[in-house]
Amino acid sequence: MKLLSEIKWNDVKYNFKNSMKNEVKEEFEFEIDPEIIKFYEESFKYKRERRKERKKKLSKSELKPMTGEQLNLFTQESSTNAPLEMVGKEREEELKLMYGNKAKEIQYLETTLQMIHDKNYDIYLPKYWPSFPLRIKFN
């Protein structure tokens, strides 16, 4: 029996085009703890039940049409009145609690940094970095 650490992976060559014809046949022997097997079985059952519940919820929600109020399309009433509170007053108070006398300076620095970021974002239009799932499945 070879241990995984003893196998020289560089020596094993795969031809992906002819992988069905030329399969590398090696047998590995190892023991799996029964507790781990039990854990995987339970988690698999739990995932299966959760998928079933999700499918049931989706099928029920597809039958009911959603109204505009449920989609929050008509919840905000438009008004020509002036705002009741000063814009940014709550943020100023929060900064004053955190930074004391230097709150205005910190707010200025934060605003400047955000404006520089927005300007560069608009100029260069960066692409989003790809997000890969942690559990990649190769079929």
DAWOBEL-V974324 format. One record per residue. N is the residue number from 1. RES is the residue in three letters. OMEGA is omega in radians with two decimals (none if undefined). Layout:
n=N res=RES omega=OMEGA
n=N res=RES omega=OMEGA
This chain:
n=1 res=MET omega=3.11
n=2 res=LYS omega=3.02
n=3 res=LEU omega=-3.14
n=4 res=LEU omega=3.14
n=5 res=SER omega=-3.13
n=6 res=GLU omega=-3.08
n=7 res=ILE omega=3.08
n=8 res=LYS omega=-3.04
n=9 res=TRP omega=3.12
n=10 res=ASN omega=-3.12
n=11 res=ASP omega=-3.13
n=12 res=VAL omega=-3.11
n=13 res=LYS omega=3.12
n=14 res=TYR omega=3.02
n=15 res=ASN omega=-3.01
n=16 res=PHE omega=-3.14
n=17 res=LYS omega=-3.12
n=18 res=ASN omega=-3.06
n=19 res=SER omega=3.14
n=20 res=MET omega=-3.11
n=21 res=LYS omega=-3.04
n=22 res=ASN omega=3.14
n=23 res=GLU omega=3.08
n=24 res=VAL omega=-3.08
n=25 res=LYS omega=3.05
n=26 res=GLU omega=3.13
n=27 res=GLU omega=3.10
n=28 res=PHE omega=3.09
n=29 res=GLU omega=3.09
n=30 res=PHE omega=-3.13
n=31 res=GLU omega=3.08
n=32 res=ILE omega=-3.12
n=33 res=ASP omega=-3.13
n=34 res=PRO omega=3.11
n=35 res=GLU omega=3.12
n=36 res=ILE omega=3.11
n=37 res=ILE omega=3.12
n=38 res=LYS omega=3.12
n=39 res=PHE omega=3.14
n=40 res=TYR omega=3.09
n=41 res=GLU omega=3.13
n=42 res=GLU omega=-3.14
n=43 res=SER omega=3.10
n=44 res=PHE omega=3.10
n=45 res=LYS omega=3.13
n=46 res=TYR omega=3.12
n=47 res=LYS omega=3.13
n=48 res=ARG omega=3.11
n=49 res=GLU omega=3.14
n=50 res=ARG omega=3.08
n=51 res=ARG omega=3.12
n=52 res=LYS omega=3.13
n=53 res=GLU omega=3.14
n=54 res=ARG omega=3.11
n=55 res=LYS omega=3.11
n=56 res=LYS omega=3.13
n=57 res=LYS omega=3.14
n=58 res=LEU omega=-3.12
n=59 res=SER omega=3.10
n=60 res=LYS omega=-3.10
n=61 res=SER omega=3.11
n=62 res=GLU omega=-3.10
n=63 res=LEU omega=-3.09
n=64 res=LYS omega=3.07
n=65 res=PRO omega=-3.12
n=66 res=MET omega=3.12
n=67 res=THR omega=3.12
n=68 res=GLY omega=3.11
n=69 res=GLU omega=3.10
n=70 res=GLN omega=3.12
n=71 res=LEU omega=-3.13
n=72 res=ASN omega=3.13
n=73 res=LEU omega=-3.01
n=74 res=PHE omega=-3.06
n=75 res=THR omega=-3.10
n=76 res=GLN omega=3.13
n=77 res=GLU omega=3.11
n=78 res=SER omega=-3.08
n=79 res=SER omega=3.06
n=80 res=THR omega=3.13
n=81 res=ASN omega=3.08
n=82 res=ALA omega=3.11
n=83 res=PRO omega=-3.11
n=84 res=LEU omega=-3.14
n=85 res=GLU omega=3.10
n=86 res=MET omega=3.14
n=87 res=VAL omega=3.09
n=88 res=GLY omega=-3.12
n=89 res=LYS omega=3.14
n=90 res=GLU omega=3.12
n=91 res=ARG omega=3.11
n=92 res=GLU omega=3.13
n=93 res=GLU omega=3.11
n=94 res=GLU omega=3.12
n=95 res=LEU omega=3.14
n=96 res=LYS omega=3.09
n=97 res=LEU omega=-3.08
n=98 res=MET omega=-2.95
n=99 res=TYR omega=3.08
n=100 res=GLY omega=-3.07
n=101 res=ASN omega=-3.09
n=102 res=LYS omega=-3.05
n=103 res=ALA omega=-3.12
n=104 res=LYS omega=-3.14
n=105 res=GLU omega=3.12
n=106 res=ILE omega=3.12
n=107 res=GLN omega=3.10
n=108 res=TYR omega=-3.14
n=109 res=LEU omega=3.12
n=110 res=GLU omega=-3.13
n=111 res=THR omega=3.12
n=112 res=THR omega=3.14
n=113 res=LEU omega=3.12
n=114 res=GLN omega=3.14
n=115 res=MET omega=3.10
n=116 res=ILE omega=3.12
n=117 res=HIS omega=-3.13
n=118 res=ASP omega=3.13
n=119 res=LYS omega=3.14
n=120 res=ASN omega=3.10
n=121 res=TYR omega=3.14
n=122 res=ASP omega=-3.12
n=123 res=ILE omega=-2.98
n=124 res=TYR omega=-3.13
n=125 res=LEU omega=-3.07
n=126 res=PRO omega=3.08
n=127 res=LYS omega=3.09
n=128 res=TYR omega=3.09
n=129 res=TRP omega=-3.09
n=130 res=PRO omega=3.14
n=131 res=SER omega=-3.12
n=132 res=PHE omega=3.08
n=133 res=PRO omega=-3.14
n=134 res=LEU omega=3.14
n=135 res=ARG omega=-3.14
n=136 res=ILE omega=3.11
n=137 res=LYS omega=3.07
n=138 res=PHE omega=-3.13
n=139 res=ASN omega=none
